[in-house]
Amino acid sequence: MKRTLFSAVAFASLFAMASCGQMGDAGNKELTTKVDSVSYALGVDIAVNIDRSLQMFETEETKIDKDVLIHAFAKKLKEEDTKITAEETTAIIRSFMEEQRSVQEKERQEKAVKSLEEGKKFLEENAKKDGIQTTASGLQYQVLKAGEGVKPAATDRVKVHYTGKTIDGKVFDSSVERGEPATFGVNQVIKGWTEALQLMPVGSKYKLFIPSEIAYGERGAGADIAPNSVLIFEVELLEIVKPAAAK
């Protein structure tokens, strides 16, 4: 965070200097020394990060006015009078950040409620379809291909291919797309996976419909999995990974 804010300030400083004609012919200078190259690289890095830095202050309704920002910075840099004091600056920014956090939390809660309602309706309708089986935990699954191998235990490690989607069809993770199976402990994944894997003989391919309570729950996961999301996985159990023999 400190580095990001520094980048924003440094960019504003450079821009203000450029606007005031203080950079001379630096833009035409050849990168003949290591210092020249490092200086130029820092400029590029700052430019890449500036918009990202400002996003922490922005919403769809409120966009930071970069012209005003640069003007204020240039005034302060040249020790000229500004329209607000340092104390007022701190208070304004703190108040704005608190407002943003409040708005974001409200949006998160509304999204969580909506996701919960949509997931409940989806599972109720999905349970009525042919071939769908439902366990006591609420896990729903459909056998796409029945394997003939053994079933893994909770303490086993397995190798699988899988694709994960939200109920609106958005793919958020896929070993199939990566072209490389995943290997992990049966008891090291979300509860819905741990339960489902123990139902699957090696060689099977199941379609899983996992309620949020045995997936990522109220916290969700990253940008793609909202709080209270029902998740859909196609999982193919390739093998149970045997531990390496002791030397």
Helices and strands as residue ranges (DSSP letters): H 2-19, G 26-28, H 34-54, G 55-57, H 66-77, H 86-126, E 133-134, E 140-145, E 157-166, E 171-174, H 175-178, E 182-185, G 186-188, H 191-197, E 205-210, G 212-214, G 217-219, E 231-241
